[in-house]
Amino acid sequence: MASKPIYRVVFHNQGEIWELYARDIFQSDLWGFIEVETFVFEDASKLVVDPSSEKLRRTFDGVNRSYIPLNAIVRIDEVEREGTPRATKAEGKVTAFPRPMSLPPRDDG
């Protein structure tokens, strides 16, 4: 039996780009959100520690499920194995996904 897939989820969070690895992602019942569960982090006993990876590990320590707004998602990839989670400063301009324009109120006069 094949092992459960791993997903790399890249999204914007407070001026940074966060890259996380998780085993489960779902369209949320909360409209406009993606649910991310079963986070995957590298072995904490490694000698070399990446500060951004440790920041994410501490942030998601004890979190069972996270709800990420759809407009914050950059991409979601199914990958063969987990990589190093990271948080990097967002560079450049980011445009939000277009939303439908609201129509002016009708005058049924």
C-alpha positions as semicolon CSV with decimal commas, in nm:
position;residue;x (nm);y (nm);z (nm)
1;M;0,000;0,000;0,000
2;A;0,133;0,344;-0,093
3;S;0,217;0,582;0,188
4;K;-0,003;0,883;0,250
5;P;0,091;1,181;0,028
6;I;0,269;1,486;0,164
7;Y;0,169;1,835;0,055
8;R;0,380;2,151;0,047
9;V;0,158;2,448;0,130
10;V;0,298;2,793;0,048
11;F;0,107;3,098;0,172
12;H;0,138;3,461;0,280
13;N;0,132;3,545;0,650
14;Q;0,198;3,893;0,792
15;G;0,452;4,004;0,530
16;E;0,622;3,665;0,503
17;I;0,594;3,363;0,279
18;W;0,547;3,047;0,485
19;E;0,618;2,703;0,343
20;L;0,480;2,411;0,544
21;Y;0,444;2,037;0,490
22;A;0,132;1,847;0,586
23;R;-0,032;1,511;0,524
24;D;-0,392;1,634;0,504
25;I;-0,548;1,935;0,330
26;F;-0,918;1,996;0,271
27;Q;-1,161;2,251;0,137
28;S;-1,304;2,387;0,462
29;D;-1,669;2,408;0,560
30;L;-1,578;2,764;0,659
31;W;-1,625;2,945;0,328
32;G;-1,299;3,081;0,185
33;F;-1,056;2,868;0,388
34;I;-0,836;2,562;0,336
35;E;-0,791;2,323;0,631
36;V;-0,438;2,196;0,690
37;E;-0,379;1,904;0,929
38;T;-0,107;1,660;1,034
39;F;0,191;1,893;0,997
40;V;0,522;1,729;0,907
41;F;0,846;1,868;1,053
42;E;1,199;1,733;1,023
43;D;1,363;1,555;1,314
44;A;1,424;1,811;1,590
45;S;1,740;1,632;1,705
46;K;1,943;1,755;1,406
47;L;2,264;1,937;1,489
48;V;2,207;2,225;1,245
49;V;1,896;2,427;1,326
50;D;1,732;2,664;1,078
51;P;1,583;2,961;1,271
52;S;1,287;3,003;1,033
53;S;1,207;2,631;1,056
54;E;1,220;2,649;1,436
55;K;0,990;2,953;1,430
56;L;0,731;2,753;1,234
57;R;0,773;2,448;1,455
58;R;0,704;2,662;1,765
59;T;0,413;2,839;1,596
60;F;0,239;2,513;1,503
61;D;0,334;2,316;1,815
62;G;0,011;2,173;1,956
63;V;-0,199;2,284;1,656
64;N;-0,428;2,007;1,532
65;R;-0,576;2,195;1,238
66;S;-0,508;2,532;1,078
67;Y;-0,749;2,732;0,861
68;I;-0,569;2,931;0,592
69;P;-0,761;3,190;0,387
70;L;-0,782;3,102;0,017
71;N;-0,655;3,445;-0,082
72;A;-0,333;3,386;0,118
73;I;-0,248;3,059;-0,061
74;V;0,029;3,086;-0,320
75;R;0,035;2,718;-0,416
76;I;-0,015;2,364;-0,292
77;D;0,204;2,083;-0,428
78;E;0,194;1,710;-0,366
79;V;0,557;1,610;-0,303
80;E;0,744;1,282;-0,257
81;R;0,888;1,372;0,083
82;E;0,889;1,659;0,327
83;G;1,142;1,937;0,301
84;T;1,249;2,206;0,542
85;P;0,962;2,435;0,645
86;R;1,062;2,797;0,612
87;A;0,945;3,152;0,661
88;T;1,096;3,417;0,435
89;K;1,027;3,786;0,394
90;A;0,782;3,849;0,109
91;E;0,952;4,038;-0,173
92;G;0,774;4,228;-0,448
93;K;0,411;4,310;-0,493
94;V;0,139;4,053;-0,435
95;T;-0,204;4,095;-0,588
96;A;-0,504;3,933;-0,426
97;F;-0,713;3,691;-0,627
98;P;-0,983;3,888;-0,812
99;R;-1,326;3,888;-0,655
100;P;-1,654;3,949;-0,836
101;M;-1,750;4,313;-0,854
102;S;-2,052;4,409;-0,652
103;L;-2,332;4,551;-0,861
104;P;-2,495;4,883;-0,771
105;P;-2,837;4,852;-0,605
106;R;-3,128;4,822;-0,848
107;D;-3,378;5,103;-0,866
108;D;-3,713;4,929;-0,915
109;G;-3,879;5,269;-0,892
